[in-house]
């Protein structure tokens, strides 16, 4: 693609070659279908699919080649300018963020805020929160973690088990879930954080799988593959959101309004919105503290940091613990929203989705995370009917966005303090 | 003792398969420093292609098992290798020299695409294959309580792996392509200046890795007798563990690591609990990375400014 040319004969030739390769690839996988029959496995030829696949690739490649000059203009351009010390990058993201937060706050009051939309918005917000939490680890501290769902699972299971065994409520368990996830984060992080970036990624992936296998097999505590059901719903300052309650007033009795199940959905929506905003606030503020500065510096150059007296291990550990704590909070919320959890919800794919949100959004960019979460989680929710194609589109989006904008949709890797490169130094 | 021997045989067979996959990881990592996350799924594609090839060969009326095996092997090699080439061309080439995580993310995306594509076009059900090679040599002495069998299939897998390894070592050590590849691995920029077509060398690396993964896929199909779209993930993780254990970037290391991982898995399933066999493998990975990040045969990496 790098040498794609705009002249027509060249583009045609290139597209033809691509179509040839596509036909070769499609021949075994698309050309024959393995069909289960009573006599065992049988082959069902459908060779007509091969030229169709080749034709699609031909058309796509040709269009891409012809559009290449226009696409090139869209690519990231390096900022040019005189060297200057930027203490506070532009305030624009701040206003965008405030506008988005206000829009999110009033959503349930607007006519759009019906049950369906709120449900989906809650789901998107869970991922926004997870994305912001992981952003602390990946975006700020530069630690690639592929097992984030494990900490999410720890938070969810901590709440579900505590609620089941000791009858604790959502609000009591919320801090415990976060703390549990952070403790797990410290336990994992302590030995492995000195590893290089990609090794760290694989080790955390391995850890995520270990947690999942343990959840699946430690049935006496976790319910095994059946999971835990009947996780309690959150209350509003101790008032349950139920039609009636044996002990105390319920929410609708207190406010003297008729009971409606939508009230609980609105409450869930506001709880996750609050949690997400807290996550956002913490990660925005911590960037201005020495700890956050140290993380960003470590991300850029670890050796320089060490020679400046920053302890890399404890810095990374603190970032890891904070990031995993937010996963724990989100897990706790997830458990209360679903009312049911099982290891199915915490597979590697979950980690990949969260990481994709962070990276596609542009690492370090808070607004980018929201955008990517809406794109990757929200949009597919609307196209549930196309569930089969959903995951392909999701994977393809990861590849394409990386190819198109390797730094993410909104490249936010700007350090909080920066000296613009110029010939002055 | 007999039980232990049987587990060792099973472990070596598994290890041979893991080793073949691990080579793909280790070569790609050695040459461009990225973890080819989709490599396990390339193996899965290889398994599907060999399953389809078996049925095609059967439909064409080839009944002699050795001939059928050779044809299927060639088919799996060629088609899987072209998948490896295409994946590199589409998803990785443009990201070379980009910031470090970009190729990894792209690879994860590619892995998701491959898995779901196969699920879509071939269905999510597990695909069974009747055993093609059965029987074996009874190794145990007469009258012993636990019979030890060395299956013909196991012999085939081990011999084929050794042959491939020998050919591969020759390719890397003696041919001009191998020389170009080693040069690229040492210093890509310099190799480029000296007239080596680096793009082509990297493409060939992916092709070779994928071809070996295709053979591994064929072995998995024959050995387990079932294939589904998800087998690539776990097998890929284990093979990656093998590559890291042996020292990533080192070819004999990949083989040794594969062997060790196969043995660990077989012995753990034999003596420990079969549910936790994946945990054992991942725990090994974590321990190796903690205490010997350069692996058993790898060169320690010096971090420089």
Interface residues (C-beta under 8 A of the other chain):
Chain A: X1 X2 X21 X24 X25 X27 X28 X29 X30 X32 X33 X34 X36 X40 X41 X42 X43 X144 X191 X192 X195 X196 X197 X198 X199 X201 X202 X203 X205 X206 X207 X209 X210 X213 X214 X216 X217 X303 X304 X348 X349 X352 X355 X356 X359 X360 X363 X388 X389 X391 X392 X394 X395 X396 X397 X398 X399 X402 X403 X406 X407
Chain B: X34 X35 X45 X48 X49 X51 X52 X53 X55 X56 X59 X75 X79 X82 X83 X85 X86 X90 X91 X93 X94 X95 X98 X99 X100 X101 X102 X103 X104 X105 X106 X108 X109 X110 X111 X112 X113 X114 X115 X116 X117 X118 X119 X120 X121 X122 X123 X125 X127 X128 X129 X130 X233 X237 X240 X241 X244 X273 X275 X276 X278 X279 X282 X283 X285 X286 X289 X290 X293 X301 X303 X305
